[in-house]
Amino acid sequence: MTMESNMTATSFAAEFAATEEEWRRAAEAALKGRSLDSVLSHRTIDGVSVDAIASRAAPRTIAGRPAGAPWIAMTRIDLADPSEANAQALEDLNNGATGLSLTLAGQGIGQGLRIESLSDLDRTLDGVLLDLAPIHLDLAPYEGRIATAMLAALVERRGLAPASVKALFGVDLLRDLSRTGALARAWPDMRRRFAGVAEDITARGFAGPVVLADSRVVHCAGASEIQELATVLGSATDHVRAMIDHGFTLEAAAGQIAFAFACDAQQFASIAKLRAARLLWARWREEAGLAPAPVHIHAETSRRMMTQRDAHTNMVRTTIAAFAAGVGGADSIVVLPYTHAFGASDADSRRLARNAQSIILEESNAYRVADPAAGAGAIERLTDKFAEAGWRTFREIERQGGLFEALRSGFWQTQILEIRAARAEAVATRRAPLVGVSEFPQSGEVPPSLAPQPAVDSPAPSAASRTVGEFGDDAAGFRAIVAALAAGASVADIRLASRPRPTASATPLDLDRLASPFEELRAVNEGAARRPRAFLALLGPIARHAPRAGFVRNLLTAGGVEAVDGPIGAEPLAAAAAWRASGAPLAILCGSDDAYDEQAAACVAALRAAGATVWLAGRPKNAAELQEAGVSRLVAAGDNALDVLREASKLAAVVDARAGEAS
């Protein structure tokens, strides 16, 4: 039997450029004068250049997740009631999840899993095989000692070997300080308590790291990738010092460190950030005189990037972020439900979050290649730039005396606030567009209908708490907490006996989502008794005014300002009459540059005579002339959209107030 040749007979490939130089010439010709570099290159928020195209780099080995091993697909468990949380955990584990991230509520009223006794934790994890399903404790501030003791007591109750249980205990005292601005006790006492926890957990045989040097708080506060990398190194270093000061060897202390990062929809940056973290840890160990060893990296899709408006676009964001985290080498990943920005999630949103990881793992097989980005010139360059800048920034923190001192003095918060301000400016001017919020918003959108998660009060200490003595800050004190929980003491009892004495130490970081300013303004305007509106004076036929009119409609919708279209191509007096009928205080001229030359001056005069405030879409050549004629503002791409929308809203408020006085 003979086989026909499968070789193509066409010359299709010959039509494409064969070399990079030829391709660049063809691309520049297609851009018709626009710089190719403006398309292929950009800078991160703190000035690191990112090239979309770079020559292939020599692959290198970055010690991380074992080659061909899937990451742990964790699911977020944050339902308040332990029984409901257990049902969710079992459903997720039976349908693709391979680990659980227990989001624990703190003292007082708040959202999250309410664990008030060892029985509550046992009920939450009923039917969960702790030697098969890794656990991550996502802690409320300064709850690490109690939560760690609770898990240790449960492992002991079930008769499991601690070495068989994979756990990320999640302790990061400096993350908690940056969140709250206060310590539960004086810093020397906190260090001693933490070291006591680490000592006992190690003695019990748990292999999981106690410390999770966590950059998610600074990420949500607006930090850059470089600042996130410096934060985890700074936190790891301070915790290692605390352990060494209380009897650990350097090797043992370094072995208690893991990292946590938020990954967003900036795919290349997220991949490079995780790879840079491994390079930095290798450098840290080298500087400390230790042999190379991988560090566990836990990743969560970014809370900062989530939106309430057009919430379904969050599924795209979280999928990109989860893929980037996996390709970047994360050992465990949590995908937040697409409704996370509402503070509540339903069964569908949780299922979609869980299935996103299953698809990435099982359909794309992304995990089967060890370090897929190795050798990719653009990502390799970005990885090195992040690592080099991250190390320099970490050394700046060290010159302040370490991360604790940098937080206490306000040095680190100031650095983060500078980047946060630059990021906010990029969002406001839409250089960093948010789809569904600042760009392409949906008019008349109906948000998802979600039942709020119930907030449950923490119980008061029981009568038995009077018999629970104060726990020491060392390993013996930690063992006493484990024993007390096993004997039936409640979390409230342990808290009372732990004698918190808060000390203010730092300015807390303000956490927010990027979309919040637009969403808050839109919610106020759409909920107003009289919604702000703007009249669009449409100059010329549709072909001439449509581009700028569409731009203005999108802008106004983003801030909840209603756009009222005037008659197409109306004469100036007819446009002014239509403006009066609209009830809008503001008129915005929309047309082509030619239309502005021919008709704008007369239209401005008519609208101004009728009493309108007149704006104009775009920056035409005769803008100065039109401003002299009465145009009070030009509205164009690159403007601070929030300023434009706030001014439009204020104009409507003034008109409404006058109308109320007149009536």
C-alpha positions in Angstrom: 0.0 0.0 0.0 1.3 3.4 -0.8 0.6 6.7 1.0 -0.3 9.9 -0.7 2.0 12.9 0.2 0.5 15.2 2.8 2.8 18.1 1.8 0.8 21.2 0.9 0.9 22.3 -2.7 0.2 26.0 -1.9 2.6 28.8 -1.5 0.6 30.4 1.4 3.6 30.5 3.8 5.7 32.4 1.2 3.4 35.4 1.6 4.7 36.0 5.2 7.9 37.7 6.2 10.7 35.2 6.7 12.9 37.3 9.1 12.2 39.6 12.0 13.5 42.6 10.1 11.1 41.9 7.2 8.2 41.3 9.6 8.9 44.7 11.4 8.9 46.5 8.1 5.6 45.0 7.1 4.1 45.7 10.5 5.2 49.4 10.4 3.7 49.8 7.0 0.4 48.3 8.3 0.4 50.8 11.2 0.5 53.7 8.7 3.0 55.9 10.6 2.2 54.7 14.2 5.3 53.6 16.1 5.7 49.9 16.3 7.4 50.2 19.7 4.2 51.7 21.1 2.4 48.5 20.1 5.1 46.0 21.2 6.4 47.6 24.3 4.9 49.1 27.5 5.9 49.8 31.0 4.6 48.4 34.2 3.2 50.7 36.9 6.6 51.2 38.4 8.5 51.7 35.1 9.7 48.2 34.2 9.7 47.9 30.4 7.9 44.9 28.9 8.6 43.8 25.4 6.0 41.6 23.7 8.6 40.2 21.3 12.1 39.2 22.2 14.6 36.7 20.9 14.6 33.2 22.4 16.6 32.9 25.6 18.5 29.9 26.8 16.2 27.8 29.1 17.2 27.5 32.7 16.0 25.4 35.6 14.1 27.2 38.3 13.5 24.9 41.2 9.8 24.7 41.8 6.8 22.4 41.4 8.0 18.9 40.3 8.0 18.4 36.5 4.7 17.0 35.3 3.0 17.3 38.7 -0.3 19.2 38.8 -0.8 22.0 41.2 -3.2 21.7 44.1 -6.5 23.0 42.9 -7.9 24.5 46.1 -11.4 25.7 46.6 -12.4 28.6 48.9 -14.6 27.5 51.8 -16.1 30.6 53.5 -19.6 29.7 54.4 -20.3 30.6 58.0 -22.1 27.5 59.2 -19.8 24.4 59.6 -22.4 22.0 58.3 -23.0 24.1 55.1 -19.2 24.5 54.7 -18.8 20.8 55.0 -21.4 20.1 52.3 -19.6 22.6 50.0 -16.2 21.1 50.8 -17.3 17.5 50.0 -19.0 18.7 46.8 -15.9 20.5 45.6 -13.6 17.6 46.5 -15.8 15.1 44.7 -15.9 17.3 41.6 -12.4 18.3 40.8 -10.9 20.2 43.7 -7.8 18.6 45.4 -7.5 20.9 48.4 -9.4 23.3 50.7 -8.7 26.9 51.5 -10.6 27.6 54.8 -11.3 31.3 55.0 -11.8 31.8 58.7 -13.8 34.6 60.2 -12.3 36.7 62.9 -13.5 37.8 66.3 -16.8 39.6 66.4 -19.2 40.0 63.5 -17.8 39.2 60.1 -17.9 37.0 57.0 -16.1 33.7 56.7 -16.2 30.2 58.3 -17.1 30.4 62.0 -15.0 27.9 63.9 -15.7 28.4 67.6 -14.6 25.0 68.9 -12.8 21.8 67.9 -16.2 20.2 67.2 -16.9 22.9 64.7 -13.7 22.2 62.8 -14.4 18.5 63.0 -17.8 19.0 61.6 -16.5 21.2 58.8 -14.0 18.6 57.7 -16.2 15.6 58.4 -15.5 13.1 55.6 -12.4 15.0 54.4 -9.3 12.8 54.3 -6.7 15.1 55.8 -3.9 12.9 54.6 -5.1 13.3 51.0 -6.6 16.8 50.8 -4.2 19.6 51.6 -5.5 22.4 53.8 -4.7 26.1 53.7 -5.8 28.2 56.7 -6.7 31.7 55.4 -6.5 33.5 58.7 -8.2 36.5 60.2 -5.6 38.9 61.8 -3.7 37.4 64.7 -5.7 34.2 64.7 -2.8 32.0 63.6 -2.0 30.5 67.0 -5.5 29.5 67.8 -6.3 28.1 64.2 -3.0 26.2 64.1 -3.7 24.7 67.5 -7.2 23.7 66.3 -5.9 21.9 63.3 -3.2 20.2 65.4 -5.8 19.1 67.9 -8.0 17.7 65.1 -5.2 15.7 63.6 -4.4 14.3 67.1 -8.1 13.4 67.6 -8.3 11.5 64.4 -5.1 9.6 65.1 -3.3 10.8 62.0 0.4 11.1 61.6 1.1 14.8 61.3 3.7 14.2 58.6 0.9 12.8 56.4 -1.1 16.0 56.6 -0.2 18.7 54.1 -1.1 22.1 55.6 -0.3 25.8 54.9 -0.8 27.2 58.4 -0.9 30.7 57.0 0.8 32.7 59.7 2.1 36.2 58.7 2.3 38.7 61.6 3.4 41.5 59.3 0.5 40.9 56.8 -1.8 41.3 59.9 0.0 44.4 61.0 -0.4 46.1 57.6 -4.1 45.1 57.6 -5.0 46.3 61.1 -2.4 48.8 62.1 -2.1 47.3 65.5 -0.5 44.3 67.2 -2.3 42.0 69.5 0.6 42.4 72.0 4.0 44.0 72.0 6.3 42.9 69.1 8.7 40.9 71.3 5.8 39.0 72.7 4.3 38.3 69.2 7.7 37.0 68.0 8.0 34.7 71.0 4.4 33.4 70.5 5.0 32.8 66.8 8.3 31.0 67.5 6.5 28.8 70.1 3.9 27.8 67.5 6.6 27.0 65.0 8.6 25.0 67.5 5.7 22.8 68.6 4.3 22.2 65.1 7.8 21.1 64.0 8.1 18.8 67.0 4.8 17.2 66.2 6.1 16.2 62.8 4.0 18.5 60.5 5.9 19.0 57.2 3.8 22.0 56.1 5.3 25.5 56.5 4.0 27.6 59.4 4.8 31.0 57.8 3.0 32.1 54.6 4.8 35.3 53.6 1.7 36.9 52.1 1.6 39.7 49.5 -2.1 39.6 48.9 -2.8 42.5 51.3 -0.3 44.9 49.7 -1.5 43.7 46.2 -5.1 44.7 47.2 -3.7 48.0 48.5 -2.3 48.8 45.0 1.3 47.6 45.2 3.3 46.7 42.1 4.8 43.3 41.3 8.2 44.5 42.5 6.7 45.7 45.8 4.9 42.4 46.3 8.2 40.5 45.8 10.0 42.7 48.3 7.1 42.3 50.8 7.3 38.5 50.9 11.1 38.5 51.2 10.9 41.1 54.0 8.2 39.2 55.8 10.1 35.9 55.4 13.3 37.4 56.7 11.7 38.9 59.8 10.0 35.6 60.6 13.2 33.7 60.1 15.0 36.0 62.5 12.3 35.5 65.1 12.7 31.8 64.9 16.5 31.9 65.1 16.3 34.2 68.1 14.2 31.5 69.8 16.3 28.5 69.1 15.8 27.5 65.5 18.7 26.8 63.2 18.8 28.9 60.1 18.1 25.8 57.9 15.1 24.8 60.0 13.7 28.4 60.1 14.0 28.8 56.3 12.1 25.5 55.9 9.1 27.0 57.6 8.6 29.6 54.8 6.0 29.6 52.0 4.9 32.5 49.8 1.4 33.7 48.8 0.7 35.9 45.8 -2.3 37.4 44.1 -2.3 36.9 40.3 -4.3 39.1 38.0 -5.2 39.2 34.4 -1.9 40.8 33.4 -0.8 37.3 32.2 2.9 37.9 31.4 3.5 39.9 34.6 1.8 37.3 36.8 3.9 34.5 35.2 7.1 36.5 35.6 6.3 37.5 39.2 6.0 33.9 40.4 9.1 32.9 38.5 11.0 35.9 40.0 9.9 34.9 43.5 11.7 31.5 43.1 14.8 33.2 41.8 14.7 35.6 44.7 14.3 32.8 47.3 17.2 31.0 45.7 19.3 34.2 46.0 18.2 34.7 49.6 19.2 31.1 50.5 22.5 31.6 48.7 23.2 34.8 50.6 22.3 33.0 53.9 24.8 30.2 53.0 22.1 27.6 52.5 21.8 25.0 49.7 19.1 25.6 47.1 15.6 24.4 48.0 12.2 25.2 46.4 9.6 27.3 48.3 5.9 26.5 48.2 4.0 29.2 46.3 0.3 29.6 47.0 -1.6 31.8 44.5 -5.1 33.3 44.5 -6.8 35.2 41.8 -6.7 38.9 42.4 -9.5 40.5 44.5 -8.3 43.9 43.3 -9.2 43.2 39.7 -12.8 42.0 40.4 -15.8 44.1 39.4 -19.4 44.3 40.5 -20.5 45.8 37.2 -20.7 43.3 34.3 -19.6 40.7 36.8 -19.5 37.8 34.3 -16.4 39.4 32.8 -14.7 38.3 36.1 -14.8 34.7 34.7 -12.4 35.8 32.0 -10.2 37.6 34.4 -9.9 34.8 36.9 -9.3 32.2 34.2 -6.4 34.2 32.8 -5.0 34.7 36.3 -5.3 31.0 37.2 -3.6 30.0 34.0 -0.8 32.5 34.6 -0.4 31.2 38.2 -0.2 27.6 37.0 2.3 28.4 34.2 4.3 30.5 36.6 4.8 27.5 38.8 2.3 27.9 41.7 2.1 24.9 43.9 -1.5 25.6 45.0 -4.2 27.9 43.5 -7.5 29.4 44.6 -9.9 30.8 42.0 -12.3 33.3 43.5 -16.0 33.0 42.4 -16.9 35.7 39.8 -19.3 37.3 42.3 -16.6 37.7 44.9 -16.8 41.5 44.7 -20.4 41.4 46.1 -19.2 39.7 49.3 -21.3 36.6 48.5 -21.3 33.7 46.1 -23.9 31.1 45.1 -23.6 27.5 44.0 -23.2 28.4 40.3 -20.4 30.9 40.9 -18.5 28.4 43.2 -18.9 25.7 40.6 -17.6 27.8 37.8 -14.6 28.8 39.9 -13.9 25.2 40.7 -14.3 24.1 37.1 -12.0 26.8 35.7 -9.1 25.0 37.3 -10.3 21.6 36.2 -10.4 22.8 32.6 -7.0 24.4 32.8 -5.5 21.3 34.3 -7.3 18.5 32.4 -8.1 20.2 29.1 -5.1 22.3 28.5 -2.7 20.1 30.3 -0.7 23.2 31.3 0.9 21.4 34.3 2.5 18.7 32.2 5.4 21.0 31.1 7.9 22.0 33.7 8.2 25.8 33.5 6.4 26.4 30.2 7.8 29.9 30.0 11.5 28.8 30.1 13.3 30.1 27.1 10.5 32.5 26.1 12.5 35.7 25.6 9.9 38.2 26.6 9.0 36.4 29.9 12.6 35.5 30.7 13.6 39.2 30.4 10.6 40.3 32.5 11.4 37.6 35.1 15.0 38.9 35.5 13.9 42.5 35.7 11.4 41.8 38.4 13.9 39.7 40.3 16.6 42.4 40.1 14.3 45.2 41.1 12.7 43.1 43.8 16.0 42.4 45.4 17.0 46.1 45.3 13.7 47.0 46.9 14.0 44.3 49.5 17.4 45.7 50.4 15.8 49.1 50.9 13.4 47.5 53.4 16.4 45.9 55.1 18.1 49.3 55.4 15.0 50.4 57.4 15.7 47.7 59.9 13.4 45.0 58.3 9.8 45.0 57.2 8.4 45.4 60.8 10.4 48.7 61.2 9.5 49.8 57.7 5.8 49.4 58.5 6.0 51.0 61.9 7.8 54.1 60.5 5.4 54.3 57.6 8.2 54.0 55.0 6.7 51.0 53.3 3.1 52.3 53.3 4.4 55.5 51.7 6.1 53.6 48.9 2.9 51.6 48.2 0.7 54.6 48.3 2.8 56.2 45.6 2.2 53.3 43.3 -1.5 53.1 44.3 -1.9 56.8 43.2 -0.3 56.1 39.9 -2.5 53.1 39.4 -5.6 55.0 40.3 -4.7 57.7 37.8 -4.2 55.1 35.1 -7.7 53.7 35.8 -9.3 57.1 36.0 -7.8 58.1 32.6 -8.7 54.7 31.2 -5.1 54.0 30.2 -5.8 50.9 32.4 -9.3 50.1 31.1 -11.8 48.0 33.1 -14.1 46.2 30.7 -17.7 46.5 31.7 -16.9 49.3 34.1 -14.9 52.1 32.6 -15.0 50.7 29.0 -18.0 49.2 27.3 -20.3 49.4 30.3 -23.8 47.9 29.9 -26.7 50.4 30.2 -29.6 49.1 32.2 -27.5 46.3 33.6 -29.1 44.1 36.3 -26.6 42.8 38.8 -26.6 39.1 39.9 -29.2 38.3 42.6 -27.3 36.8 45.6 -28.4 36.0 49.1 -25.9 37.7 51.5 -23.8 35.4 53.5 -25.0 35.5 57.1 -22.8 37.2 59.6 -22.7 35.2 62.9 -21.7 36.7 66.2 -18.8 35.1 68.1 -20.1 33.5 71.3 -19.2 35.0 74.7 -16.6 33.1 76.8 -18.1 30.2 78.7 -18.1 29.7 82.4 -15.3 27.2 81.9 -13.0 30.1 80.7 -12.6 31.1 84.3 -10.7 27.8 84.9 -8.5 28.3 81.8 -5.2 29.9 83.0 -3.3 32.3 80.9 -1.2 30.6 78.2 2.5 31.3 78.0 4.1 32.6 74.8 6.4 29.6 74.3 5.9 26.2 72.9 4.5 24.9 76.2 1.8 27.6 76.0 0.9 26.5 72.5 0.7 22.9 73.7 -1.6 24.0 76.5 -3.9 25.6 73.9 -4.1 22.4 71.9 -4.9 20.5 75.1 -7.6 23.0 76.1 -9.3 22.8 72.7 -9.2 19.0 72.8 -10.8 19.1 76.2 -13.7 21.3 74.9 -12.6 24.9 75.4 -14.1 27.3 72.9 -12.2 29.8 70.8 -13.7 32.6 72.9 -12.2 30.9 76.0 -8.8 30.8 74.4 -9.0 34.4 73.3 -9.9 35.6 76.8 -7.1 33.6 78.3 -4.6 34.8 75.8 -4.9 38.3 77.3 -4.7 40.5 74.2 -3.1 43.9 74.9 -3.3 45.8 71.5 -0.5 48.2 70.7 -0.8 50.7 67.8 2.2 50.2 65.6 1.5 51.2 62.0 -0.8 52.9 59.5 -3.1 50.2 58.1 -3.2 49.8 54.3 -6.5 50.7 52.6 -7.7 47.8 50.5 -9.9 48.4 47.6 -10.8 47.2 44.1 -9.8 49.1 41.0 -13.3 49.4 39.8 -14.7 50.9 43.0 -14.5 54.6 42.1 -16.5 54.2 38.9 -19.0 51.7 40.5 -19.6 53.9 43.5 -20.3 57.0 41.3 -22.5 55.0 39.0 -24.5 53.6 41.9 -25.1 57.0 43.4 -26.2 58.5 40.1 -28.5 55.6 39.1 -30.0 55.5 42.5 -30.7 59.3 42.6 -34.3 60.5 42.7 -33.5 62.5 39.5 -30.7 60.8 37.6 -28.1 63.1 36.0 -28.4 63.4 32.3 -26.6 65.0 29.4 -27.9 66.0 26.0 -26.0 64.9 22.9 -26.1 67.5 20.1 -25.4 65.3 17.1 -23.9 67.3 14.3 -24.2 66.1 10.7 -25.3 62.6 9.5 -24.6 59.4 11.5 -21.4 58.6 9.7 -19.9 61.9 10.9 -21.0 62.0 14.5 -21.2 58.3 15.4 -17.6 57.8 16.6 -17.6 60.6 19.1 -21.2 60.1 20.1 -20.4 56.5 20.9 -17.4 57.5 22.9 -19.5 60.0 25.0 -22.3 57.5 25.5 -19.9 54.9 26.9 -18.2 57.5 29.1 -21.5 58.7 30.6 -22.8 55.2 31.2 -19.7 54.4 33.1 -20.7 57.0 35.6 -24.4 56.4 35.7 -25.1 59.7 33.7 -28.0 59.2 31.3 -27.3 60.2 27.7 -30.2 61.8 25.8 -29.7 61.9 22.0 -30.8 65.0 20.2 -32.2 65.0 16.7 -29.6 64.0 14.0 -28.2 66.9 12.1 -30.7 69.4 13.5 -30.3 73.2 12.9 -28.9 75.1 15.9 -32.3 76.5 17.0 -33.9 73.1 16.7 -31.1 71.5 18.7 -31.5 74.2 21.4 -35.2 73.5 21.6 -34.6 69.7 21.9 -32.1 70.5 24.7 -34.7 72.4 26.6 -37.2 69.6 26.2 -34.6 67.0 27.5 -34.4 68.5 30.9 -30.6 68.0 30.9 -28.4 70.8 32.2 -25.5 69.8 30.0 -25.2 69.6 26.2 -22.3 67.8 24.6 -21.5 68.5 20.9 -20.6 65.3 19.0 -19.4 65.4 15.4 -16.4 65.2 13.1 -13.7 67.8 12.8 -15.3 69.0 9.5 -18.7 69.3 11.2 -17.1 71.3 14.0 -15.6 73.7 11.4 -18.9 74.1 9.6 -21.6 74.0 12.3 -20.2 74.0 15.9 -20.0 77.8 16.5 -23.6 78.4 15.6 -24.8 75.4 17.6 -22.8 76.5 20.7 -24.3 80.0 20.4 -27.8 78.7 20.2 -27.3 76.3 23.2 -25.7 78.9 25.3 -28.5 81.4 24.6 -30.9 78.7 25.7 -29.0 78.4 29.0 -27.1 75.2 28.5 -23.6 74.4 29.7 -21.9 73.2 26.6 -19.1 70.7 26.3 -17.5 69.3 23.1 -16.3 65.7 22.3 -12.8 65.5 21.0 -9.9 68.0 20.5 -10.5 69.5 17.0 -8.1 72.0 15.5 -10.5 74.9 16.1 -10.9 74.0 19.8 -9.6 77.3 21.1 -12.0 79.2 18.9 -14.9 77.1 20.1 -13.9 77.6 23.7 -13.9 81.3 23.2 -17.4 80.9 21.7 -18.7 79.2 24.9 -17.5 75.6 25.1 -16.5 75.1 28.8 -14.9 71.7 28.5 -13.4 69.4 25.9 -14.1 65.7 26.5 -11.5 63.3 24.8 -9.6 60.1 25.2 -6.9 60.4 27.9 -9.0 62.8 30.1 -9.5 61.8 33.7 -12.9 60.2 33.1 -13.8 60.3 36.8 -13.3 64.0 36.9 -15.5 64.4 33.8 -18.2 62.3 35.3 -18.1 64.0 38.7 -18.4 67.4 37.1 -21.3 66.2 34.9 -23.0 64.9 38.1 -22.4 68.1 40.0 -24.0 70.2 37.2 -27.1 68.1 37.4 -27.2 68.5 41.2 -27.0 72.2 40.9 -29.9 72.3 38.4 -32.0 70.0 40.6 -31.4 72.3 43.6 -32.5 75.4 41.6 -35.6 73.5 40.4 -36.5 72.6 44.0 -36.1 76.3 45.1 -38.3 77.5 42.3 -41.0 75.0 43.1 
